[in-house]
Amino acid sequence: MKQVVVILVNYAGTEESYGLLGPQVAATIIQDNTDYECVVVAVGHDADKDTVKKNVIQLAGSNRPIIGFSNLGGRSELWTLAEELKAEGAITILGGPQANVDYLGEVGWESHHHRFPGVSDSFTFALHGPVEQLVPFLNSQGKEEPDAIPGALFIRSGKRRANERNDWEEDFLTRVDWGNLYRPGPSGPEPVSVTSAQVVQQIGCPYAARKVKVSLDYPANLRGSPFLRKGKVSLILQGCSFCDVARDKGFGGALSLESVLAQINNLPEDADGRKIPFELINEAPLSTLPGLLLAVREQGTRLSQLNLVSRADWLVMGEEKLRDALKLAKVMGVCILLSAAGFESFSDTILGNLNKGYPLRTNLAAIKLVRQLKEEFPENWSYSTADGASHGFIHPTPWDSAETEREMNSVIFAYGLGRDILPLKSVPLIIHHACGLGDWVRELEMREGITLERAASIIEWW
Ligand code: SF4
């Protein structure tokens, strides 16, 4: 019987049935290129740790199991689980976004003891970059040393070391097994039938490709009190100041049309023989969208729903292409859902500090456009919260003041944003230690002689 590699993935809830491309691709590559089977286990925030552990051992066996952890989203209970499994003899591997910076810890943690020290104790090693780097290690039944694995981060002679990582290879991204997702159950893993998936068209974000020098304001409030000192912090940023993936991935360019079509063809189908809804992973999707839909139509593939994520400025700039795409969607009977637009704020002061790269009027132009398109293409275009969209709205932030609150409330009221644009719950500004704002916090701490608490990999400013 084949041994099973288990990949644990952070999920929103135990009942979720969406499929994440990264872990499913990783599992497929392992199955196709090694002697192991590989399954993905979705661990919801409400999952019971003991049940998860029992399920993992049931799947992986007790003979030196190999367990990957991906997309942990700062969930320290998963790091604790990894540490327990490692202590009991498992090989635990941290992968996915921020694996490198979370393994290595926050800049300067050795001399600033309140900073996040990293999770090297919980994992045998970490892997930055594509999973195919692990294939020789797995084919050695886990005997190869991490020193020989490209992209590996590990400890040697008491020091944390990082090997150079390989680039993404397009060929590895085209085949995805969507049928090996499970959730932990009381009497063993339960298969999850994936009802929505992801297709990658572009790796990383073009906005994060360029380094820019910016000047961010001191906070207006910190740790629940007004922050009275005024000043500016100069930083070099790549992308939005709060974005933790931009620095990690940079911009890796676009995949070929053939690769994107291969992924679409590989998606599961619904009861009507149409491909299940999928998110097109492309931060700037509009310029190529009509061409993609045309190609899908020409090969006779039937789609149900395509979800887009876009910055507000790229929506406005791509209006013509989006209209062309919607005309095609109408002919094809496809729904295009703008599932997330990165509005983030309705205050110029806060947009500037988030380094969004555009002002409030761009957000308002994008909102006007998406509403107008709903009138023109009522059956084929969706964008509202009621349709399942969850647009970016970061609130509260450390730059909130009476003035910004007034400014935002007046915009929200005047443009009726509560009826279709605002998400059910806003998300507070999350500062991951390795995002641009991590540098902002550390500079503030040094200059002003303050220290902010760390909650695992997140810096608490509230
Ligand atoms: S938040 Fe979005 S637009 Fe901003 S850098 Fe990150 S991926 Fe790019």
Residues whose N, C-alpha, C, O or C-beta is under 5 A from the ligand:
A	BS01	SF4	C205 Y207 A208 G239 C240 C243 A246 R311
